[in-house]
Amino acid sequence: MSSPTLRCLALAGLVALAAPALAAPQPSAEVASRQLVEAVTCKRHLTPAQFDALAKVLKPTELQAYGELSDGEYGLTTPLVVLGQPVNRLHLYDGDSGEDGIDSYTAYFSTATVDQIAALAKITRNAADDYTLEVGRHDLSVRHDEGQTAITCSYDLR
């Protein structure tokens, strides 16, 4: 065989050997749940792709379609627990898909009120009469959204 052919075969062999080592193992449902909770509470900065991948770890057992959801929305059949309260839906907003470039992650609570979640998150009402807390370069906010109480972390605002 010619030298270029041998080099191509050798390179193909190296790529084949390296490919399984490059594939990261999928996290457990427990790890995915913890990291998703940390993302919506501004304790762990995830990229939208990471958030989506973690949410998909929970699919078929815990996350399923929530009616007619758009991209980035995940309905929970088994609630996540955020700040001690059950969450029945998650939403990710990829800043690259819009005009502002700000990624944000939202959790929707099944039963808690805005005041309850704000108290649990230790967020007081600000001068604008809403619940928003600066967490480093990010904002953690609690509000009423789509008929439910929601907590959102918006990343890299400052």
Secondary structure as UniProt FT lines:
FT   HELIX           3..22
FT   HELIX           29..40
FT   TURN            41..42
FT   HELIX           48..58
FT   TURN            59..62
FT   STRAND          63..64
FT   TURN            71..72
FT   STRAND          73..82
FT   TURN            83..84
FT   STRAND          85..93
FT   HELIX           95..97
FT   STRAND          104..109
FT   HELIX           114..120
FT   TURN            121..122
FT   TURN            127..128
FT   STRAND          131..135
FT   TURN            136..137
FT   STRAND          138..145
FT   TURN            146..147
FT   STRAND          148..154
//
